[in-house]
Amino acid sequence: MPDKHDKKHIVVIGAGIVGVSTAIWLRRAGCEVTLIDRSKPGLGTSFGNAGVLASCSVVPVTTPGLMFKGPKFLLDPNFPLFLRWSYLPKLAPWLLRYLSHATDKDTRRIADGLTPIVSDSIEQHRSLVEDGPAARYVKTSDYSFAYTDRAAFEDDAYVWELRKVAGFEPELIEGEAVREKEPAFGPAVGLLAVMRDHGYVTNPGGYVAALAETLEGMGGKLVTAEVTDFELTGGEISAVLTNNGRFECDKAVLSTGVWSKELAGKLGLKVPLESERGYHIVFKNPSFNLKAPVMVAAGKFVATPMDMGLRCAGVVEFGGIEAGPSKAPVKLLKKKVKETFPDLTYASEEEWLGHRPAPSDSLPLIGEIKNTGVFSAFGHHHIGLTGGPKTGRLIAGLINGERPNLDLSAYDPNRF
Ligand SMILES: Cc1cc2nc3c(=O)[nH]c(=O)nc-3n(C[C@H](O)[C@H](O)[C@H](O)COP(=O)(O)OP(=O)(O)OC[C@H]3O[C@@H](n4cnc5c(N)ncnc54)[C@H](O)[C@@H]3O)c2cc1C
């Protein structure tokens, strides 16, 4: 902990779940903290995710065989993988690197790397919120995976084996017992693989906003500004430059999610980072709500009971961060929701497109960028809500010179 007469001033850039978590842990460690975002906290990707604290989500999308299955999936209108073809030339270099990790060796290495970031998610969220205004959003619950039948579950054996290695084994429920547990399911669901001791957030955007409020209550400063560059003195950060002035600092944290590539580039770091675009639909005033979040394997979407209704979120689409939403992914998502919950009726629906920050090797970047005094905290793919608080705690520890009891080399931002 820094001496109180020698407080470090840290600028944290980006007020998503990763940035607010980092800012709170830094403030708790006695640093002066300024959190800068170009809009209000929690309006980036952290706004619209499925809300699951998915401790068991240690397996990346790039599992063995994807190289061959991927093109087939893309051409299958019933599979929730999409590509905006005009974006392919830009995507190609990243895509080749991404697919090169779809081997058994790399999938296991990535799973080993993700495990410490996600596996204690509930404890990390509880430590983060304490009894502040964000606490009411965090629920402990089961997290189930819904399959058509046992054969479909067994098709996922590789993934379940890796989850088992990470310490997560499901309880299986089959046949009519499925509907006893969750009456909303139609006949398309014949097996549930239930993970105990998981959790979810009942309004991810509201949660991040409440965490930002917590930070302010602790004396942290919130600034609305677009960060444009860094000022280095002798190779080390001395100020963060924005369209709303210059912010002097001792260290900085780059936690701008999918938008981090350009800013990292200003420090000479080339990161193979893409958007894995995803969508949600909120069904407002639904005829039922679920008891706990469910990942529907056949549709690759998660249905979560939230404050604002039933949120169904998922789909992977490649197409960059500039293009607006596409029609086909939302249409397929609706179709899959209908197949899963045939009796669902609702008053209205709201659609959203978001950008999962996806480094080509599926591991987040957590550590110091070169020796600049700027720390990266981005690239959390599908697990940013789950792993944001742990990441923030690790970064705060690094900035304050603590030695983490975890080997961080897998997350080294300089690894590419
Ligand atoms: C459909 C979908 C479902 C998902 N479901 C889950 C789930 O159930 N569980 C889970 O763990 N994860 C889930 N995720 C992933 C998760 O949402 C992300 O990994 C996470 O939100 C990333 O958080 P972040 O703080 O890194 O980025 P963000 O939340 O995107 O925050 C980045 C912030 O940086 C700001 N910013 C950007 N550039 C600048 C700049 N130049 N100057 C100032 N500010 C800037 C932005 O305004 C933004 O507020 C899902 C994602 C999607 C798309």
The ligand as an ORCA input file, in Angstrom:
! r2SCAN-3c Opt
* xyz 0 1
  C     -24.106    -11.079    -26.492
  C     -23.054    -11.147    -25.418
  C     -23.253    -11.932    -24.293
  C     -22.276    -12.008    -23.308
  N     -22.531    -12.736    -22.186
  C     -21.606    -12.775    -21.189
  C     -21.889    -13.460    -19.981
  O     -22.975    -13.980    -19.772
  N     -20.915    -13.511    -19.035
  C     -19.692    -12.927    -19.221
  O     -18.827    -13.049    -18.353
  N     -19.411    -12.213    -20.348
  C     -20.346    -12.124    -21.329
  N     -20.080    -11.408    -22.467
  C     -18.766    -10.768    -22.618
  C     -18.651     -9.492    -21.787
  O     -19.794     -8.694    -21.960
  C     -17.401     -8.700    -22.184
  O     -16.265     -9.548    -22.150
  C     -17.180     -7.550    -21.204
  O     -18.332     -6.740    -21.128
  C     -16.002     -6.689    -21.609
  O     -15.901     -5.664    -20.645
  P     -14.847     -4.501    -20.782
  O     -14.895     -3.713    -19.530
  O     -13.538     -5.088    -21.206
  O     -15.358     -3.651    -22.043
  P     -16.591     -2.664    -22.244
  O     -17.722     -2.991    -21.367
  O     -16.849     -2.603    -23.706
  O     -16.043     -1.272    -21.746
  C     -15.108     -0.531    -22.491
  C     -15.367      0.935    -22.232
  O     -14.333      1.709    -22.860
  C     -14.906      2.905    -23.320
  N     -14.020      3.460    -24.354
  C     -13.661      2.886    -25.521
  N     -12.780      3.662    -26.168
  C     -12.587      4.760    -25.398
  C     -11.786      5.916    -25.527
  N     -10.982      6.121    -26.587
  N     -11.823      6.848    -24.546
  C     -12.619      6.677    -23.456
  N     -13.396      5.595    -23.282
  C     -13.368      4.636    -24.240
  C     -16.276      2.494    -23.842
  O     -17.144      3.621    -23.891
  C     -16.690      1.442    -22.831
  O     -17.475      1.987    -21.789
  C     -21.049    -11.297    -23.466
  C     -20.864    -10.477    -24.576
  C     -21.850    -10.377    -25.542
  C     -21.642     -9.474    -26.712
*
